[in-house]
Every structure is written in C-alpha cells, then in structure tokens.
C-alpha cells in the first residue's frame, strides 16, 4: 500500500494531475483476526498521504479510497467507524465489496455518514459487483446518488457459480474465438460485464473493469484494456501490479488522431457559437460536440498529449471524474 501511494505521488507530479486512484484494501488485505489493527494502519497511511506537502504546494489533489469489508461481515461497522471516523478527510471514496442490492448500498451510506457526520461533502461509494444476484441488480445499485462507480469483480463472480464456469474464464488466452472461454469470451462473464457497463452509463456513473492476472505480459494487458474500453464501454480499469499502470493508461487514452480531431471540432464549434458546422466535409452538431468533448476529457484524465489550445480547457488540478 505504501508503494502504491508513493507511485501515485510520483505519477501525479509527472502528469500534473492524479491519473489513477489508490484503494487501500481492508477486505482481502487484512489478516483474519487482525482487522482492527489493519484498519488503523490504513488510517495512518491515508492521513499521511493526504498531507503530502509537495503535492499540496503544487495545488495537486490525489485520490485515495479504502475498501472495507462487506456490509454483512463482522468487521464492516468497525472498519467504517475507524477509517472514515479518523481519516475521512483524506478519502475520496469508500469501496464496498460484495454488494447484492440497493439495500446494501443504503446500509453502507448510513454507516459512513454516522462515522463522519461533520464532513461537508458526503463520501461517494464505489461498489463491487461480484455475483449473479448483484449483476441482476446493477441498474438499481447504480441509480443511488452516492454511488460514483461500479467495479466488476471477475474472480468472485466466476467462483460464485459453484464450478459451472471454468477457471479459464478468470484469465485471458489466445485460443480461437470458437474454443475460447476466457474472460472476454465466456457468455456469462461477457454478459455480466456489459450489464455492469450499461447500468453505469444509464445513470452517469463510472464503469471499472476487472483485473487481468497475466502480470508479466504487457501485450495481453494492453490489448485486454483496449478491448474493455472500446468494445465493452469501460472507462477505467483495475491494476494489480505497478507494471500494469502505464499500459492501462495508454489503452484507455484516445489515440492521437482522435485527440487532434476533437480539438479541431470543439474549436470550430466554439467559433460558431455551437451552431452546426461542416469540417473536412463532415457535418457536426451538438451531439458530436458532446462526443468530441468527451474525447478531450479522456485525454486529460489519462495524461495523454493534447494540442496546446485544447489544454486551456482544463484546470491544472484533477477533475472529480476518474479515468
């Protein structure tokens, strides 16, 4: 966790904005019986990172969250009371795993607000969708105002099927499409991924793609990330190793020619007071302006190069919306 926070600070200084979140883990990261001590360690790390003088002096805001235990776990209430109560000011969000329903979200919100009643801005929730029941409730879960992001939990989703989905669906392989049952081809996994992404887009939330466990194969990771972004509609992705961060950023960033076109379209539209325009023989109106503005947003949020004129659209501090 300390290494992740150090890397986040380095990347934030390099790019001039926070290009990835760090989620401090109290679920899988805490030893059984040591949950309280682990939560207090997370408090110390979050508060120390939130007070980093070199970033504060530069006006740079970092994004740190914490994954607590599930709402039906015995350590949930203690996690929230300890971490949100003592480090709530340093947190950007709380991640809740194994959410099955809207009622689980409401229970988590109530606990978080009770732990930090004086916080001016309520803490957003990031929700992990990890079972068939959760997938069936994804639209209702995403509708809650405090939910900022849904993440798809691949390995728990596969294991929740009692062996009906093969282990191959937790990985990525190069078998021909007809013989392939990896995470991008198994019908049940693929359906779950698209359902989660659709629920997020229906409610203006951020869909976060699951991990790729092939840690040392950068090509597999980058192609998987590109597929998650281009084919499945995800706008961010989990990493489980430091070497995965830059390939994910590259994959989720728009291509250079897309960024250049977006900058040209927005500049021309602005000059015409947002009336319809013709550019290079193509008609553009408010619908395409919205799309190309989103391309520029993605470029900014992933630290991709932009034409100098387009850089002026964005403040030097990070946007609240995540890559």
N, C-alpha and C positions, 0 to 999 in steps of 0.2 A: 504493500500500500504506500509506503514511504517513497519507493522508487517511482511509482506511478505519479504521485504528486510532484516529485522533482521533475519528471519528464513533462508534465503538464506546464509547469512554470517555465521550463526551457522552450517549449513549443509556443507558449503564449508570447514570450519575448521575441522569438524568431518571426512569428507571423503577425504580431501586433494585435492579436485577438486570441481568445480561447477557442481553439479548433476542435477540442474533444473534451468530454466530461470525464471525471473520475468518480466512480461509485465505490465507496468503501463498504466492504462486504461483512455483514454481521450474520448472514444466514449460513452459507457453506463455509465461510471463513472462520467461524467461531468453533472451538472445540466443545464437545458435549460436556456440560458441567462448568464450562468456563465462559459462558455467555456474558455474564455481568462484567468480568474483567476485560473481555474483548470489547464490549461497548464503551468502557471507559478509555481504552486505548484509542478507539475511533474518535471519541470526544477530543482527546489531546491532539491527534493528527489533524482533525478538521479545523480546530481553533488555531493551531499553529499555521496551517496553510492559508487560512483566511486572513491572517495578519501579515502575510509576506510583504515586507516593506518595499522591495524592489518593484513589485507589480503595482502596489498602491501608488507609489511615487510616479509611475508611468501612466496612471489612470486606467490600468488594465484590470478587468474583472474576470476572475476564474470561476469555473462551475464545478462544485463539489457536491455529491449526493451520498446517501447512505442506503444500503439495502438492509432492511430489518428482517426479522423473522415473519412468517405468515401470520395472519390475524388469529388463526386457531392454534398457534404454537404457544407454549407456556412462557416463552421469553419475549413475546411480542410487546406486551404492555411495559415490561422493564426496559426493553430496547428503546422504545419511543420516549418514555419518561426520562431516561438517562441521556440519550443522544440529542433529541430535539430540545429537551429542557436545558441542557448545558451547552449545546453547540448549534442551536437553531439559527443563530445569526450568521453562521459561516456556511450554512447549507443552501443549495439552490433547489433541492427537491428531496423527497423521500421515496425510495423504491420499495414497493410491496410485492413480494413474490406470491405465487400460487393463489391469485385472486380468482374466484369462481363466479362471482355475481356482483351486482350493483350494491347489494347489502354489505359485502366485504369492503367495498370502497368507502361506503358511509361509515362503517365501523373504524376504518383506518383514519379517516378525516377527523372523526370525533376525538380519537386518542391523540392525534397530532396537535389539534387545536387546544386540547386540555393541557398538553405538556408545555405549550408556548403561547399562552393567551395574550401576551403583550406584543407579539410580533405584528408589525404594521401590515406587511404583505403576507397573506397566507401561503404556507409552503405548498407547492404543487406536488402531485403524486405521479410517479412513473410506475406503471403496472406491468407485471409479468403474466403473460397468458401462456399456461403450461399444460392444459388438459383439454379433452374434447368438450367438457362442460363449459370451460372458460371460453373456448372458441365460439360456442353457440351463443354466449352472452356478450360477445365482443362489442357489438354496436351499443348495447345498453351501458356497458362499462365505459366506453369511450365518450358517452354523452355527458358524463358527470363533469361539472365545470372545473373541478380541481384536478382532474386527470389531464396531464400535459402530454404523456407519451405512453404508447403500448409497446412492449417488447415481446417478441415471440421466443419462448423457451423451448428450444428444439429437443434437447435430451430428455427433459422431464416429460415433454409431450409424447415422445416415442415410448418411453418406459411406462407411461400411464395406460398403454394399450395392452398390457399383460402378455407381451410377446407376439401380438398379432402383427406388429410392424417390425421388420428385420433390423438388426443393428446397422446394416449398410445405410439406412436412412438417416443416421446420425453423422454421416460423412459425405465426402464428395469423391466421386470416382469417374474414370474416363470411359466406362463401358458404353457401347452403343445405346441410343435412347430406348430402343425396344427391350433391352436387357438390363437397364439401369434402374435401380431402386434406391438411389441416393437421395439426399435432402432436397434436390431440385427436380426429382422425377417421381418419387413415390406419391401416388394420388392423394392419400390422406394428409400427408405433410404439406404438399403443394396447396391443397385446398385450404388448410389452416393458415398458411402464410398469406394467401390472397384475401382471406376473410379478415384477418387482423389489419392488413394494409387498407382494405376498403372501409372498415369501421373507422380507422383513423382519419382518412380523407373525408368521410362523410361528416365528421364532427370537428374538422380543423385541428387534429392532433398529430403528433409526430410518430410515424411507424418506425420501429427499431428492429432491424434484422438480427437473427441469432448468430451465434459464433460459427466459425469454421475451425475445426480442430486440427487441421493439417498445418501445424505451426510453422514448419520449416519449408513449406512450398509456397513461395510468394506468388508464383503464377496461378496456382489454384485459388489462393486467397483473392487475388485481384480480379480474376475472371468471375469468381463467385460474387464478390461485392458488386461488380458491374452488372451482373445478372439480377441481383437483388434490387438494384437501383433502377435499371432500365426496363426489366420485364415484370417485376413484382411491385413496383411503386414504393419501395422503402426509401427513406431519406436519411437514415443513419444506420450504423451497424456496430455491434459489439466486437471488441478485440479481446483476446485472452493472452496476448504476448506483445511486448513492446515493438517487435519487428513487424507487427501487423498494422500499426497505426498509419504509417505513410502510404502503404498500398491502398488502405481503405479510403483515405483522404483523396488519393488520385482517382479511385474508381467512382467516388460519389461527386467529384467535381465535374462540372460541364467541360466539354472539350474546348480548346482554344478558339476554334472557328465559331462555335456556338456563342461563346462569350463576346467575340467581336461583332457578330451579327446582332446579338441582343443589345449591345451598346449603341450600335448604329440605329436600330429600330427605336429605342427609347429616346435617343437624342432627336431623331426626326419627328417623332410623335410629339415630344415636348415643344418643339419649334412650331408645330401646327396646332397647339392648344388641345392636343389629344383627339383631334378630328381624324377620320380615316386618311391614310396616306398610301402612296404606291412607292415601293422601294425595290429596286432591281427587278422590276416587272411583276412584283407580287403585292397584293392588297393586304394591308394591315389595319386593324381597328382595335377597339378596347379589349376584345378577347385575346388577341395575340399580344397586345401590350402587357396584359397581366401575365401571360406565359413568359415573355422575354424578361420582364422584371424579376420573375422568379428564378430565371437562369442567372441573372446578376446576383441575386440574393445567395444562391447556392455557391457561386464563385467566391463571394465574400466570406461566407461561413466556412468554407473549406480551405481558405487561404490561397485560392487559385489566382494567377496573374489576371489583371483587368486593365483595359485601356485607361490612361490617366484621367480622362474626362469622366469615366464611369466611377472611378474611385471616389470622386467627390460626392456621390450619392449617399455614402455610408459614413457614419461617425467612426472615430478611431477606436471606440470601445465596442465590445461584442454585442450582438443582438441577443435578445432573450430567447429567440427561436434557435434550436440546435441543429447542427448539420445532420 
